[in-house]
């Protein structure tokens, strides 16, 4: 029973990350539908932002 609680708590701790990543994927996909070059720029901005976020203390 404790293992189920542990799995549930882990999922609940990371659910906002899932929604953020899903939203970024949707934005990038929509940008690629508009223009390929704009999509590449969108990926660059997203990767830069994720890299910056991960380097914060």
Backbone torsions as a table, in degrees:
resi	resn	phi	psi	omega
1	UNK	NA	-37.3	-179.1
2	UNK	-65.9	-32.3	179.2
3	UNK	-66.2	-38.8	177.0
4	UNK	-62.9	-42.4	178.5
5	UNK	-63.4	-39.7	179.9
6	UNK	-64.6	-43.8	178.7
7	UNK	-64.8	-44.5	179.2
8	UNK	-61.2	-44.1	-179.9
9	UNK	-65.2	-38.1	177.8
10	UNK	-64.1	-43.8	178.6
11	UNK	-63.7	-44.6	-179.8
12	UNK	-65.8	-30.5	178.1
13	UNK	-69.9	-26.1	-174.1
14	UNK	-112.9	9.2	-176.5
15	UNK	-66.4	-34.5	179.7
16	UNK	-67.9	-33.5	176.4
17	UNK	-63.7	-40.3	178.4
18	UNK	-60.6	-44.4	-179.3
19	UNK	-68.4	-37.3	178.3
20	UNK	-64.3	-47.1	179.8
21	UNK	-64.8	-39.2	177.8
22	UNK	-62.8	-41.1	177.9
23	UNK	-64.9	-41.3	177.6
24	UNK	-63.8	-39.5	177.5
25	UNK	-63.1	-41.6	178.6
26	UNK	-64.0	-41.5	179.3
27	UNK	-64.5	-44.1	179.9
28	UNK	-65.4	-42.0	179.0
29	UNK	-62.2	-42.7	178.7
30	UNK	-65.1	-37.7	179.3
31	UNK	-67.3	-38.9	176.1
32	UNK	-63.8	-31.8	177.7
33	UNK	-68.1	-29.3	178.0
34	UNK	-75.7	-51.4	-175.4
35	UNK	-163.7	139.5	-178.6
36	UNK	-65.4	-44.3	-179.1
37	UNK	-63.8	-41.3	177.3
38	UNK	-63.5	-36.0	177.6
39	UNK	-64.9	-39.9	178.0
40	UNK	-65.7	-41.2	175.5
41	UNK	-61.6	-40.1	179.7
42	UNK	-63.4	-42.1	177.4
43	UNK	-62.5	-42.4	178.5
44	UNK	-59.9	-43.6	179.9
45	UNK	-65.7	-42.4	-179.6
46	UNK	-64.8	-46.1	179.7
47	UNK	-64.2	-38.8	176.2
48	UNK	-61.9	-44.9	179.4
49	UNK	-63.6	-41.8	178.4
50	UNK	-65.5	-42.3	177.9
51	UNK	-61.7	-41.6	179.4
52	UNK	-65.1	-43.9	179.6
53	UNK	-61.2	-40.7	-177.7
54	UNK	-71.9	-21.7	179.5
55	UNK	-87.7	-8.7	178.1
56	UNK	-68.7	145.3	-178.8
57	UNK	-69.4	NA	NA
